[in-house]
Amino acid sequence: MNKYKKEDNISYALGTTLTLYLLDNHINDVLRVYVHNKQEHNDTYNKIVNICNKNNIEIIESDKIFHTLSDKDNCYIIGAFKKFDTKIDFNANHLVLVNPSNMGNLGTIIRTAVGFGITNLIIVKPAVDIFDPKVVRASMGALFNINFKYYDNFSDYQKDISNRTLYPFILNGENNLSTVKKDNTYSLIFGNEATGLPDEFDHIGTTIRINHNNKIDSLNLDNAVSIGLYEFTKDNFVDKK
Amino acid sequence: MNKYKKEDNISYALGTTLTLYLLDNHINDVLRVYVHNKQEHNDTYNKIVNICNKNNIEIIESDKIFHTLSDKDNCYIIGAFKKFDTKIDFNANHLVLVNPSNMGNLGTIIRTAVGFGITNLIIVKPAVDIFDPKVVRASMGALFNINFKYYDNFSDYQKDISNRTLYPFILNGENNLSTVKKDNTYSLIFGNEATGLPDEFDHIGTTIRINHNNKIDSLNLDNAVSIGLYEFTKDNFVDKK
């Protein structure tokens, strides 16, 4: 058993809850489930075993893989799955991340995007690997509920879209997030954690800034994205509790 | 030179920018500055040396401390500083974190809070150590621009305040964040990353929920806090660019 590799066609859901989420959402991509001898035979465990038995998914009792794949002491179940393809809905709203470099951030952003109903994610390379187990774990399984597509550059993405407003988030954007008029169909675009969006985005679509004082240089990426997602989607959630 | 210890009276700003930020904001608490032999003698370095010379702060050229304190390869300057006390402004708006357990989250939250002008932070124990170098670094120096105070429990904090609305953020809060009437003076209250706020907060103040769909269990803490801070402060930033 080797470490996770970006080049391989297999990834891992680390932990009991995450493995259950994997089974519930991507059963056809599950290859096998590993169980550590310290795993309690509790309700969640029983659920996982039942699903595996029903679907002829092999359960392997072995502690070795846990040392290789997990740096957390309390991870006692691992779900191995085949990396899967998804199809972007080009009529839906998109979140576009240009050159995201931090795996934890990417996972957290996916979780928030899914929660706010933005389930189509564009990633412009170079970028982190969405199937890295660290991303999967930080997404708390929300990765199993989004469509995503990698592009080599932003202009390739532009060729695939029409009839939507592009909103690049930049420090000196022309429009204030809280008051800008929001189109019904949109792509929210965010740059790299350290460098933001390249200068070319100053002249693309409707640029947006999130106002803050000058005591900080910028918001961190995943906070900026979560605020942007919230502001653009909050009217969809007014009556729900 | 030992590792950072919570019990000691000394902490560290890891990195060139962070050390400059420390010198600019808390010069009287700086004990000494360490420089690695790989540090380039660039503009920021010269600034740091000038400030240290003007203020009789010792500069120590040594690589040893970097192995002990930093896990990042590109950290070549460390500012050692005396842990400092701050005074909460009990007339200002507060951010209250109950049992925060993740150092990176705490730092990021402080950065966003300072950016949105909320510079008084209450922390209810048990909680992470705000002076841990990981928190200092994740705050990008914003820690040097806030007032903070630890309380053993929430009721001790309640004894110190008056004339403000308490807004606990809970999953089933009575009020929707985006439409709730906002008092002018307030405390925004958030719970632990994994467990949220204890049940007693259901009956304190004006409870708030951030609406999202049921594809996720909850938002992660630092995204929830950043959204709450944004919504409560955005009207202060409407005309600024």
Interface residues (C-beta under 8 A of the other chain):
Chain A: G104 T108 R111 T112 V114 G115 F116 G117 M140 A142 N145 N172 N176 L177 S178 T179 R209 I210 N211 H212 N213 K215 I216 D217 L219 N220 D222 N223 S226 I227 Y230 E231 K234 D235 F237 V238 K240 K241
Chain B: G104 T108 R111 T112 V114 G115 F116 G117 M140 A142 N145 N172 N176 L177 S178 T179 R209 I210 N211 H212 N213 K215 I216 D217 L219 N220 D222 N223 S226 I227 Y230 E231 K234 D235 F237 V238 K240 K241
